[in-house]
């Protein structure tokens, strides 16, 4: 599969957020970065290179990272395990819409 088929533009992701109840959005950044601004309905997950993240197999998975390097790499890995995964092209740096902020103490010490 071409990388262009698995990457989503910000407007495509926004459309999924508004219309698709069967998506799971995972943010791969550090919790401090997540607290400073994240996409609505996203959850923080710890990214460890070479390790597979635990995701629901029957949902559309959208991965977010600072740029799109980590999320693209993890998307390709998840798709090789027959998981419907996509990434945000350009990462959070390319997101032109509203971000949600969280007090870092509410983010907690654990990742999903």
Secondary structure as GFF3:
##gff-version 3
##sequence-region A 1 112
A	DSSP	alpha_helix	3	6	.	.	.	ID=ss1
A	DSSP	beta_strand	7	8	.	.	.	ID=ss2
A	DSSP	alpha_helix	10	19	.	.	.	ID=ss3
A	DSSP	beta_strand	23	27	.	.	.	ID=ss4
A	DSSP	alpha_helix	31	36	.	.	.	ID=ss5
A	DSSP	beta_strand	42	44	.	.	.	ID=ss6
A	DSSP	beta_strand	60	64	.	.	.	ID=ss7
A	DSSP	alpha_helix	69	79	.	.	.	ID=ss8
A	DSSP	beta_strand	85	88	.	.	.	ID=ss9
A	DSSP	three_ten_helix	92	94	.	.	.	ID=ss10
A	DSSP	alpha_helix	104	107	.	.	.	ID=ss11
###
